[in-house]
Amino acid sequence: MFDTVLVANRGEIACRVIRTLREMGIRSLAIFTEEDRGARHVQLADEAVLVPSYLDIPAIVAIKADAVHPGYGFLSENVDFARACAAAGIVFIGPPVAAIEAMGDKIRAKEHVSARGVPVIPGAGTSEMTDAELIAAAENVGFPLLIKPSAGGGGKGMVAVSVISELPEALASARRIATKAFGDDTLLLERLVTVPRHIEVQVLADSHGRVIHLGERECSLQRRHQKIIEEAPSALLDEATRQRIGEAACEVARSVDYVGAGTVEFLVSDENPGEFFFMEMNTRLQVEHPVTELVTGVDLVEWQLRIAAGEPLTLNPRLRGHAVEARLYAEDPAAGFLPSAGEILALHEPTGVRVDSSLKPGLVVGTSYDPMLAKIIAWAPTRAEALARLDGALAETSVLGIRTNLAFLRALVTDPEVRAGRLHTGLIESLLPFQDEAPDAAAHAALEHLQLVSRQTAGPWGAADGWRLGDSGLRYGRGRPTQPTSTAETVTVELDGVVTTFRWARGPGEVWLSRDGAVHQFATPSREQRLAAHRASLGRVAGAVSPEVRSAMPGTVVSVSARTGDVVEAGQPLLAIEAMKMEHTMLASVAGTVTVEVAEGDQVRVDQVVAVIHPHEGEAA
């Protein structure tokens, strides 16, 4: 077994791998960038080394270690990295280079497994095909169809297209994202199965020729092709289909002489569960691997290490009970799931369930990396019990300082369709738009109590919070709260006989409250900020649209489609901003002549003015 393993990743997966290394008595080496200097995985590792980037292959392989665990994303499926590790005498904890190459190209992978009798979805695309050629081929593929980066994964760059007129713009956007995320802009088109379910099979293969599967995972609850809730096993499959799809996955692995842990993904028709189609093979550990670990009792990272060290597989796993995982993202569902950034002011993670997390108080969440912050995973003897346990854990969770999808996750796991197991990849879209729970009387009472405590602490004239003497301006119910109390973490109010406890935190010009997974963010502006806002509103016609186009999220300007002096129409695309692997298009707020305030490559803040529209004569602004 290895003495030292380098973990070439960050976030919750780096923390999770380090945990198993510690349990096995193996020394862990982490890497970090300047932005991640204070990250949790850096603190957990036995040693950490600064690198220019998580994609800097020469810098990473120069670090002395016996083996490297790539986690998922970043370099986990990068052939050049696997080769560089071998050249440096470092064991790559993953499959052989030939297997990564065969499965890394989705087009070649489909051709390869089809020849072995594994069913595949109709599609088209090669590395040489231009956008025009792909558009021509689309007629044979049929609509609706899906654009997929050939070298990609994790849903990045995938776009659904329902009619051919949408294809040119969608192809251009997908190529930009594919180039930035994977360094390869090759795209393929694939028939979009109606009412599809996304089911994947976990496989393990050793270097002695044995290949096994550890059951399937249901990953149908997705948005923008990004998984949100996963579970094992699937409620859709009967035992006969489970055996057939498991054997098909093993055949895919055998076809490329696979070694290590991998996942074979299938599309299964909800209308015909016995019919499944190969989509792709992920030649790495998956984000959702914990649900498989909980229903089999197998530590997949441990077996990745054992297989990489040459040990034979001795497992004969059996499925036990049910497990469900929820992904906690730094995003705002009520604002169209735009990425969120900021400092974690306060944190409470649930007990009694598994939590794979990168969070800690004081952590600054930026926009350079994937928005996933943590995973909360619950196991129980039955699916209904597992969902209920997960809901309770989500209600117990509190992350204050940034917007997350926590309340949305609770709404999702309690949805009647989800509880009934009637899942498909379009279900989440049918539940949108999502609205945050409005703060109730108890929340307003808690806020007023905290503001009062703040004023008392600072003295009558020391709190620059804009609070008016003798009147908070808040109205919160029939009666006033009875003896509100607060600690550094919680505030409790009793209103009309009902006792409510919130977790709370204070940030610059704001107060955060959370209860049962719902989070409320209250602005507490200073006197200067209130005056500035008042002056900005003077002279504005009531109900008029602002001529300023402001960034809806922090990120990087990746394309600018309008130039200063152009005449634009309301709703016309002006530029695109990318953050956390998501691209968001900013539109003209009104018709007029535009002044563009940013350029491609610029970093922008949330609410930053990126363009100004000078309305046409006679039009309100």
C-alpha positions as CSV (number, residue, x, y, z in Angstrom):
1,M,0.0,0.0,0.0
2,F,1.1,3.6,-0.6
3,D,2.8,5.7,2.0
4,T,1.8,9.1,0.5
5,V,-1.1,10.0,-1.8
6,L,-1.4,13.4,-3.5
7,V,-5.1,14.6,-3.7
8,A,-5.2,16.6,-6.9
9,N,-8.5,18.3,-6.3
10,R,-10.3,20.7,-4.0
11,G,-13.6,21.2,-2.1
12,E,-15.7,18.4,-0.6
13,I,-14.2,15.6,-2.7
14,A,-10.7,16.4,-1.6
15,C,-11.9,16.4,2.0
16,R,-13.7,13.1,1.5
17,V,-10.6,11.4,-0.1
18,I,-8.4,12.7,2.7
19,R,-10.8,11.1,5.3
20,T,-10.3,7.6,3.8
21,L,-6.5,8.1,3.5
22,R,-6.5,9.0,7.2
23,E,-8.5,5.9,8.1
24,M,-6.1,3.7,6.1
25,G,-3.0,5.3,7.8
26,I,-1.8,6.9,4.5
27,R,-0.2,10.3,4.5
28,S,-2.2,12.9,2.5
29,L,-0.8,15.6,0.4
30,A,-3.2,18.4,-0.8
31,I,-2.7,21.1,-3.4
32,F,-4.2,24.5,-3.3
33,T,-4.3,27.8,-5.3
34,E,-3.8,31.2,-3.8
35,E,-7.6,31.6,-3.8
36,D,-8.0,28.4,-1.7
37,R,-5.3,29.1,0.8
38,G,-7.8,29.0,3.7
39,A,-9.8,26.1,2.3
40,R,-11.0,23.2,4.5
41,H,-9.1,20.5,2.5
42,V,-5.9,22.4,3.1
43,Q,-6.4,22.2,6.8
44,L,-7.4,18.5,6.8
45,A,-4.4,17.2,4.8
46,D,-1.1,16.2,6.4
47,E,0.7,18.6,4.1
48,A,-0.5,21.1,1.4
49,V,1.4,22.5,-1.5
50,L,0.6,25.8,-3.4
51,V,0.2,25.4,-7.2
52,P,-0.7,28.0,-9.8
53,S,-3.8,26.1,-10.9
54,Y,-5.6,22.8,-10.3
55,L,-5.0,22.2,-14.0
56,D,-1.2,22.8,-14.0
57,I,0.0,19.3,-14.8
58,P,3.8,20.0,-14.6
59,A,3.4,21.7,-11.2
60,I,1.3,18.8,-9.8
61,V,3.5,15.9,-11.0
62,A,6.6,17.7,-9.6
63,I,5.2,17.1,-6.1
64,K,6.7,13.9,-4.6
65,A,4.1,11.3,-3.8
66,D,3.6,7.5,-4.4
67,A,0.2,8.0,-6.0
68,V,-2.2,10.7,-7.0
69,H,-6.0,10.6,-6.5
70,P,-7.6,13.0,-9.0
71,G,-11.1,13.1,-7.5
72,Y,-13.6,14.2,-10.1
73,G,-13.6,17.1,-12.5
74,F,-10.3,19.0,-13.2
75,L,-7.7,16.4,-14.3
76,S,-9.6,13.2,-13.4
77,E,-10.2,12.1,-17.0
78,N,-7.3,13.9,-18.6
79,V,-5.1,11.6,-20.6
80,D,-2.1,13.9,-20.6
81,F,-2.2,14.0,-16.8
82,A,-2.3,10.2,-16.5
83,R,0.6,9.9,-18.9
84,A,2.6,12.6,-17.0
85,C,2.0,10.7,-13.7
86,A,3.4,7.5,-15.2
87,A,6.4,9.4,-16.6
88,A,7.1,10.8,-13.1
89,G,6.8,7.4,-11.5
90,I,3.5,8.3,-9.7
91,V,0.6,5.8,-9.7
92,F,-2.5,7.3,-11.2
93,I,-5.5,6.1,-9.1
94,G,-7.7,5.6,-12.1
95,P,-8.1,3.5,-15.2
96,P,-5.4,2.9,-17.9
97,V,-4.8,5.6,-20.4
98,A,-6.4,3.5,-23.2
99,A,-9.6,3.3,-21.3
100,I,-9.7,7.0,-20.6
101,E,-9.1,7.7,-24.3
102,A,-11.8,5.2,-25.4
103,M,-14.5,6.6,-23.1
104,G,-13.4,10.2,-23.0
105,D,-14.6,10.8,-26.5
106,K,-18.4,10.3,-26.4
107,I,-18.6,9.7,-30.2
108,R,-15.9,7.0,-30.2
109,A,-17.3,5.5,-27.0
110,K,-20.8,5.0,-28.5
111,E,-19.3,3.4,-31.5
112,H,-17.1,1.2,-29.3
113,V,-19.9,-0.2,-27.0
114,S,-22.4,-0.5,-29.8
115,A,-20.0,-3.0,-31.4
116,R,-20.2,-5.0,-28.2
117,G,-24.0,-5.2,-28.4
118,V,-24.8,-2.4,-25.9
119,P,-27.7,-0.3,-27.1
120,V,-27.0,3.4,-27.8
121,I,-29.0,6.6,-28.6
122,P,-29.1,7.9,-32.2
123,G,-26.7,10.8,-32.7
124,A,-24.2,12.5,-34.9
125,G,-20.9,14.4,-34.6
126,T,-17.1,14.1,-35.2
127,S,-14.2,16.3,-34.3
128,E,-14.0,17.6,-37.8
129,M,-17.6,18.7,-38.2
130,T,-18.4,22.4,-38.4
131,D,-21.5,24.0,-37.1
132,A,-23.0,24.0,-40.6
133,E,-22.4,20.3,-40.9
134,L,-23.9,19.6,-37.5
135,I,-27.0,21.6,-38.5
136,A,-27.3,19.6,-41.6
137,A,-26.9,16.3,-39.7
138,A,-29.5,17.4,-37.1
139,E,-32.4,16.5,-39.5
140,N,-31.3,12.9,-39.4
141,V,-30.9,12.9,-35.6
142,G,-34.3,14.4,-35.1
143,F,-35.8,16.9,-32.7
144,P,-35.8,17.5,-29.9
145,L,-32.1,16.9,-29.6
146,L,-29.3,17.5,-27.1
147,I,-25.9,19.2,-27.8
148,K,-23.1,17.6,-25.8
149,P,-19.4,18.4,-25.6
150,S,-17.6,15.3,-26.7
151,A,-14.9,15.6,-24.1
152,G,-17.1,16.9,-21.3
153,G,-19.0,15.8,-18.3
154,G,-21.1,17.1,-15.4
155,G,-23.7,18.6,-17.7
156,K,-21.4,21.5,-18.7
157,G,-22.1,22.8,-22.2
158,M,-25.1,20.6,-22.7
159,V,-28.0,22.3,-24.4
160,A,-31.4,21.0,-25.4
161,V,-32.8,22.3,-28.7
162,S,-36.4,21.8,-29.8
163,V,-36.3,23.4,-33.3
164,I,-33.6,23.9,-35.9
165,S,-33.7,27.7,-35.7
166,E,-32.3,27.5,-32.2
167,L,-29.3,25.4,-33.2
168,P,-26.8,28.0,-34.5
169,E,-26.7,30.1,-31.3
170,A,-26.8,27.0,-29.1
171,L,-23.9,25.5,-30.9
172,A,-21.8,28.7,-30.5
173,S,-22.5,28.8,-26.8
174,A,-21.8,25.1,-26.3
175,R,-18.4,25.4,-28.1
176,R,-17.4,28.4,-25.9
177,I,-18.1,26.4,-22.7
178,A,-16.5,23.2,-24.0
179,T,-13.3,25.0,-25.0
180,K,-13.1,26.8,-21.6
181,A,-14.0,23.8,-19.5
182,F,-12.3,20.9,-21.4
183,G,-9.9,22.5,-23.9
184,D,-11.8,20.7,-26.7
185,D,-14.8,22.2,-28.6
186,T,-15.9,19.0,-30.3
187,L,-19.7,18.6,-30.1
188,L,-22.1,15.9,-30.8
189,L,-25.8,15.8,-31.3
190,E,-28.0,13.2,-29.6
191,R,-31.7,12.4,-29.8
192,L,-33.5,13.7,-26.7
193,V,-35.6,10.8,-25.2
194,T,-38.9,12.1,-24.0
195,V,-39.7,11.4,-20.3
196,P,-36.2,10.1,-19.8
197,R,-34.7,8.7,-16.6
198,H,-31.0,8.9,-15.9
199,I,-29.8,5.7,-14.4
200,E,-26.1,4.9,-13.9
201,V,-24.3,1.8,-12.7
202,Q,-21.3,1.8,-10.4
203,V,-18.6,-0.7,-11.5
204,L,-15.3,-1.8,-10.0
205,A,-12.6,-3.7,-11.9
206,D,-9.2,-5.0,-10.8
207,S,-6.0,-5.6,-12.7
208,H,-6.6,-9.4,-12.4
209,G,-9.6,-9.5,-14.8
210,R,-12.5,-9.3,-12.4
211,V,-15.3,-6.8,-13.1
212,I,-18.3,-6.3,-10.8
213,H,-21.2,-3.8,-10.4
214,L,-22.5,-2.4,-7.2
215,G,-26.1,-1.7,-8.3
216,E,-27.5,1.4,-9.9
217,R,-28.2,5.0,-8.9
218,E,-31.2,7.1,-10.0
219,C,-30.0,10.5,-11.1
220,S,-33.1,11.8,-12.9
221,L,-33.7,14.9,-10.8
222,Q,-31.6,17.3,-12.8
223,R,-31.6,20.9,-13.9
224,R,-29.6,22.1,-16.9
225,H,-28.3,18.5,-17.0
226,Q,-26.7,19.0,-13.6
227,K,-27.8,16.4,-11.0
228,I,-29.3,17.7,-7.8
229,I,-30.8,14.7,-6.0
230,E,-29.5,11.1,-6.4
231,E,-30.6,7.9,-4.8
232,A,-29.8,4.2,-4.7
233,P,-31.3,1.9,-5.8
234,S,-33.7,3.2,-8.5
235,A,-37.4,2.9,-7.7
236,L,-38.0,2.2,-11.4
237,L,-36.1,-1.0,-12.0
238,D,-37.2,-4.5,-11.2
239,E,-34.7,-7.1,-10.3
240,A,-34.5,-8.6,-13.8
241,T,-33.8,-5.2,-15.4
242,R,-31.3,-4.4,-12.6
243,Q,-29.3,-7.5,-13.5
244,R,-29.4,-6.8,-17.3
245,I,-28.3,-3.1,-16.9
246,G,-25.6,-4.2,-14.5
247,E,-24.3,-6.8,-16.9
248,A,-24.3,-4.2,-19.7
249,A,-22.3,-1.8,-17.6
250,C,-19.8,-4.6,-16.8
251,E,-19.5,-5.4,-20.6
252,V,-18.7,-1.7,-21.2
253,A,-15.9,-1.9,-18.7
254,R,-14.6,-5.2,-20.0
255,S,-14.5,-3.8,-23.6
256,V,-11.8,-1.3,-22.6
257,D,-9.9,-3.5,-20.1
258,Y,-11.0,-1.1,-17.4
259,V,-9.3,-1.0,-14.0
260,G,-10.6,0.9,-11.0
261,A,-13.9,2.6,-10.2
262,G,-16.1,3.9,-13.0
263,T,-19.7,4.7,-13.7
264,V,-21.7,3.7,-16.8
265,E,-24.6,6.1,-17.5
266,F,-27.8,5.0,-19.3
267,L,-31.0,6.7,-20.4
268,V,-34.1,4.6,-19.5
269,S,-37.5,5.4,-20.8
270,D,-40.0,6.0,-18.0
271,E,-42.7,4.6,-20.4
272,N,-40.7,1.4,-21.0
273,P,-38.4,0.7,-18.1
274,G,-37.0,-2.4,-19.7
275,E,-35.4,-0.4,-22.5
276,F,-32.1,1.4,-21.8
277,F,-29.5,3.2,-23.9
278,F,-25.8,3.7,-23.2
279,M,-24.9,7.4,-22.8
280,E,-21.3,7.5,-21.6
281,M,-18.8,6.1,-19.1
282,N,-17.3,8.3,-16.5
283,T,-13.8,7.0,-15.9
284,R,-13.6,8.3,-12.4
285,L,-15.4,8.5,-9.1
286,Q,-18.8,10.2,-9.3
287,V,-20.1,13.0,-7.1
288,E,-23.0,10.8,-6.1
289,H,-20.9,7.8,-5.0
290,P,-21.9,8.1,-1.3
291,V,-25.4,6.6,-2.0
292,T,-23.8,3.5,-3.4
293,E,-21.4,3.3,-0.4
294,L,-24.4,3.6,2.1
295,V,-26.4,0.8,0.4
296,T,-23.5,-1.6,-0.1
297,G,-21.3,-0.7,2.9
298,V,-18.3,-0.4,0.5
299,D,-15.8,2.5,0.7
300,L,-15.2,3.1,-3.0
301,V,-12.2,5.3,-2.4
302,E,-10.6,2.6,-0.3
303,W,-11.1,0.1,-3.1
304,Q,-9.7,2.6,-5.7
305,L,-6.6,2.7,-3.6
306,R,-6.4,-1.1,-3.1
307,I,-7.0,-1.8,-6.8
308,A,-4.3,0.8,-7.8
309,A,-1.9,-0.9,-5.4
310,G,-2.5,-4.2,-7.3
311,E,-4.9,-6.0,-4.9
312,P,-7.6,-8.3,-6.3
313,L,-11.3,-7.5,-5.8
314,T,-12.7,-9.7,-3.0
315,L,-16.1,-8.0,-2.8
316,N,-19.5,-9.6,-3.2
317,P,-21.7,-6.6,-2.4
318,R,-25.5,-6.8,-1.7
319,L,-27.9,-3.9,-1.7
320,R,-29.3,-3.0,1.7
321,G,-31.9,-0.3,2.3
322,H,-32.1,3.0,0.5
323,A,-30.0,6.1,0.3
324,V,-30.7,9.6,-1.0
325,E,-28.2,12.5,-1.6
326,A,-28.9,16.2,-2.0
327,R,-26.3,18.6,-3.4
328,L,-26.0,21.9,-1.7
329,Y,-25.1,24.6,-4.3
330,A,-24.0,28.2,-4.0
331,E,-26.9,29.5,-6.1
332,D,-30.2,31.4,-5.7
333,P,-33.2,29.4,-7.0
334,A,-35.5,32.4,-6.6
335,A,-33.3,34.4,-9.0
336,G,-33.2,31.8,-11.7
337,F,-30.4,29.8,-10.0
338,L,-27.8,32.4,-10.5
339,P,-24.5,31.7,-8.8
340,S,-23.9,33.1,-5.4
341,A,-20.7,34.3,-3.8
342,G,-19.6,35.7,-0.4
343,E,-18.3,34.7,3.0
344,I,-19.8,32.0,5.2
345,L,-20.8,34.0,8.3
346,A,-22.3,31.1,10.2
347,L,-22.7,27.4,9.6
348,H,-24.6,24.5,11.1
349,E,-24.4,21.1,9.5
350,P,-26.9,18.3,10.4
351,T,-26.2,15.3,12.6
352,G,-27.4,11.7,12.2
353,V,-26.7,11.6,8.4
354,R,-23.6,11.7,6.3
355,V,-22.3,15.1,5.2
356,D,-19.5,15.5,2.7
357,S,-18.6,19.1,2.9
358,S,-16.0,21.8,2.2
359,L,-17.7,24.4,4.3
360,K,-16.4,26.2,7.4
361,P,-17.2,29.6,9.0
362,G,-15.2,32.3,7.4
363,L,-14.7,30.5,4.1
364,V,-15.0,32.9,1.1
365,V,-17.0,31.3,-1.8
366,G,-15.8,32.7,-5.1
367,T,-17.0,32.2,-8.6
368,S,-14.0,30.5,-10.1
369,Y,-15.1,26.9,-9.4
370,D,-18.1,24.7,-9.4
371,P,-20.9,25.9,-7.1
372,M,-21.3,22.7,-5.2
373,L,-20.5,23.2,-1.5
374,A,-21.6,20.0,0.2
375,K,-23.6,16.8,-0.1
376,I,-26.1,15.6,2.5
377,I,-26.8,11.9,2.4
378,A,-29.4,9.9,4.3
379,W,-29.9,6.2,4.6
380,A,-32.9,4.2,5.9
381,P,-34.4,0.7,5.5
382,T,-37.0,2.1,3.0
383,R,-37.1,4.8,0.4
384,A,-39.9,6.7,2.2
385,E,-37.9,6.7,5.4
386,A,-34.7,7.8,3.6
387,L,-36.5,10.8,2.0
388,A,-38.0,11.8,5.4
389,R,-34.6,11.6,7.1
390,L,-33.0,13.7,4.4
391,D,-35.7,16.3,4.7
392,G,-35.1,16.5,8.4
393,A,-31.4,16.9,7.8
394,L,-32.0,19.7,5.3
395,A,-34.2,21.5,7.8
396,E,-31.4,21.3,10.4
397,T,-28.8,22.7,8.0
398,S,-28.0,26.4,8.1
399,V,-25.6,28.3,5.8
400,L,-25.6,32.0,6.3
401,G,-23.7,34.6,4.3
402,I,-24.4,33.4,0.8
403,R,-27.6,32.2,-1.1
404,T,-27.9,28.5,-1.5
405,N,-30.5,26.0,-2.9
406,L,-31.3,24.6,0.6
407,A,-35.0,25.6,0.6
408,F,-35.4,24.4,-2.9
409,L,-33.9,21.0,-1.9
410,R,-36.5,20.7,0.8
411,A,-39.3,21.5,-1.6
412,L,-38.0,18.9,-4.0
413,V,-37.6,16.0,-1.6
414,T,-41.1,16.6,-0.3
415,D,-42.8,17.0,-3.7
416,P,-45.6,14.4,-4.2
417,E,-44.1,13.2,-7.5
418,V,-40.7,12.7,-6.0
419,R,-42.2,10.9,-3.0
420,A,-44.1,8.6,-5.3
421,G,-41.0,7.8,-7.3
422,R,-42.4,9.3,-10.5
423,L,-39.1,10.9,-11.6
424,H,-37.8,12.1,-14.9
425,T,-35.1,14.6,-16.1
426,G,-37.7,17.3,-16.8
427,L,-39.5,17.1,-13.5
428,I,-37.6,20.0,-11.9
429,E,-38.3,22.4,-14.7
430,S,-42.0,21.7,-14.3
431,L,-41.8,22.9,-10.7
432,L,-40.3,26.3,-11.6
433,P,-40.3,29.2,-11.0
434,F,-39.3,28.8,-7.3
435,Q,-40.2,31.4,-4.8
436,D,-38.4,31.9,-1.4
437,E,-40.6,31.8,1.7
438,A,-41.4,35.4,2.7
439,P,-40.2,36.4,6.2
440,D,-43.1,36.1,8.6
441,A,-44.0,38.0,11.8
442,A,-41.6,35.9,13.9
443,A,-38.7,36.7,11.5
444,H,-39.4,40.4,11.7
445,A,-39.6,40.2,15.5
446,A,-36.3,38.4,15.7
447,L,-34.7,41.0,13.4
448,E,-36.0,43.9,15.5
449,H,-34.6,42.2,18.7
450,L,-31.2,41.8,17.1
451,Q,-31.2,45.4,16.0
452,L,-32.1,46.5,19.4
453,V,-29.3,44.5,21.0
454,S,-26.9,46.0,18.4
455,R,-27.9,49.5,19.4
456,Q,-27.6,48.8,23.1
457,T,-24.2,47.3,22.6
458,A,-22.9,50.2,20.5
459,G,-24.6,52.9,22.6
460,P,-27.5,55.1,21.4
461,W,-25.5,56.9,18.8
462,G,-22.9,54.3,17.9
463,A,-24.8,52.0,15.6
464,A,-24.6,53.2,12.0
465,D,-27.5,51.0,10.9
466,G,-30.0,53.7,9.8
467,W,-32.4,52.7,12.6
468,R,-34.9,55.4,13.5
469,L,-35.1,56.4,17.1
470,G,-38.3,55.0,18.8
471,D,-39.6,53.3,15.7
472,S,-38.2,50.3,13.8
473,G,-40.7,50.6,11.0
474,L,-41.5,46.9,11.3
475,R,-45.0,45.4,11.7
476,Y,-45.1,41.8,12.6
477,G,-48.4,40.5,13.9
478,R,-51.2,40.9,16.4
479,G,-48.9,41.0,19.5
480,R,-45.4,42.0,20.3
481,P,-42.9,39.3,21.0
482,T,-42.6,38.0,24.6
483,Q,-39.1,38.2,26.1
484,P,-37.0,37.7,23.0
485,T,-33.6,36.1,23.7
486,S,-30.5,35.6,21.7
487,T,-27.1,34.0,21.8
488,A,-24.1,34.3,19.4
489,E,-25.8,31.7,17.1
490,T,-29.6,31.8,17.8
491,V,-32.4,34.1,18.5
492,T,-35.7,33.0,20.0
493,V,-39.0,34.9,20.0
494,E,-42.5,34.0,21.3
495,L,-45.3,35.6,19.3
496,D,-49.0,34.9,20.0
497,G,-48.0,31.8,22.1
498,V,-45.7,30.3,19.4
499,V,-42.0,29.9,20.2
500,T,-39.7,30.2,17.2
501,T,-35.9,29.9,17.1
502,F,-33.7,31.2,14.3
503,R,-30.1,30.8,13.6
504,W,-28.6,34.2,12.7
505,A,-25.5,36.0,11.6
506,R,-24.6,39.6,10.8
507,G,-22.6,40.8,7.8
508,P,-21.7,44.2,6.5
509,G,-25.0,46.0,6.1
510,E,-27.1,42.9,6.5
511,V,-28.6,40.4,8.9
512,W,-29.2,36.7,8.0
513,L,-31.9,34.5,9.7
514,S,-32.6,30.8,9.0
515,R,-35.1,28.3,10.2
516,D,-36.1,24.9,8.8
517,G,-34.0,25.4,5.7
518,A,-35.5,28.8,4.8
519,V,-33.1,31.8,4.8
520,H,-34.0,35.5,5.1
521,Q,-31.5,38.2,4.2
522,F,-32.3,41.6,5.6
523,A,-30.5,44.8,4.5
524,T,-29.5,47.0,7.4
525,P,-28.0,50.0,5.4
526,S,-26.1,52.8,7.0
527,R,-27.4,56.3,7.0
528,E,-25.1,57.2,4.1
529,Q,-26.3,54.2,2.0
530,R,-30.0,55.1,2.7
531,L,-29.4,58.7,1.6
532,A,-27.5,57.6,-1.6
533,A,-30.4,55.3,-2.5
534,H,-32.9,58.1,-1.9
535,R,-31.0,60.6,-4.1
536,A,-30.7,58.0,-6.9
537,S,-34.5,57.6,-6.9
538,L,-35.2,61.4,-7.3
539,G,-36.5,62.3,-10.7
540,R,-37.2,58.7,-11.7
541,V,-40.6,58.3,-13.3
542,A,-42.7,55.7,-11.3
543,G,-42.7,52.3,-13.0
544,A,-40.0,53.3,-15.5
545,V,-37.4,50.8,-16.6
546,S,-33.8,51.6,-15.5
547,P,-31.5,52.4,-18.5
548,E,-28.6,50.7,-16.6
549,V,-28.0,47.0,-17.3
550,R,-26.5,45.5,-14.2
551,S,-24.7,42.1,-13.8
552,A,-27.1,39.6,-12.3
553,M,-24.1,37.7,-10.8
554,P,-20.4,38.0,-10.2
555,G,-18.2,36.4,-12.9
556,T,-16.2,36.8,-16.1
557,V,-17.4,38.5,-19.3
558,V,-17.0,35.7,-21.9
559,S,-18.5,37.4,-25.0
560,V,-19.8,40.9,-26.0
561,S,-22.3,41.0,-28.8
562,A,-23.0,44.7,-28.8
563,R,-20.7,47.7,-29.3
564,T,-20.9,51.2,-27.9
565,G,-23.0,53.2,-30.3
566,D,-25.1,50.3,-31.5
567,V,-28.9,50.8,-31.6
568,V,-30.5,47.9,-29.8
569,E,-34.0,46.7,-29.1
570,A,-35.4,45.8,-25.6
571,G,-34.6,42.2,-24.9
572,Q,-31.6,42.1,-27.3
573,P,-28.5,40.2,-26.0
574,L,-25.7,42.5,-25.1
575,L,-23.1,40.3,-23.5
576,A,-22.6,37.0,-21.6
577,I,-21.1,36.5,-18.2
578,E,-19.8,33.1,-16.9
579,A,-19.5,32.1,-13.2
580,M,-19.2,28.6,-11.7
581,K,-19.4,27.0,-15.2
582,M,-22.7,28.7,-15.9
583,E,-23.2,31.3,-18.7
584,H,-25.8,34.1,-18.3
585,T,-26.8,36.4,-21.1
586,M,-27.5,40.1,-20.2
587,L,-30.3,41.7,-22.3
588,A,-31.0,45.3,-23.2
589,S,-33.6,46.7,-20.6
590,V,-35.0,49.2,-23.1
591,A,-34.7,50.2,-26.8
592,G,-32.0,52.8,-27.6
593,T,-28.4,53.4,-28.2
594,V,-26.0,51.4,-26.0
595,T,-22.8,52.2,-24.2
596,V,-21.0,49.0,-23.2
597,E,-19.0,49.5,-20.0
598,V,-17.0,46.2,-20.0
599,A,-14.9,44.1,-22.3
600,E,-14.5,40.4,-22.9
601,G,-12.3,38.9,-20.1
602,D,-13.3,41.5,-17.5
603,Q,-14.3,40.4,-14.0
604,V,-17.6,41.9,-12.8
605,R,-19.3,42.1,-9.5
606,V,-23.0,41.4,-8.8
607,D,-25.1,44.5,-9.6
608,Q,-22.2,46.2,-11.4
609,V,-23.3,48.4,-14.4
610,V,-22.2,46.6,-17.5
611,A,-24.0,48.7,-20.1
612,V,-26.2,51.8,-20.3
613,I,-29.1,52.3,-22.7
614,H,-29.8,55.8,-24.0
615,P,-33.5,55.5,-24.9
616,H,-34.9,56.6,-28.2
617,E,-36.6,60.0,-28.2
618,G,-40.1,59.8,-26.7
619,E,-39.4,56.5,-24.8
620,A,-39.4,56.4,-21.0
621,A,-36.3,55.3,-19.2
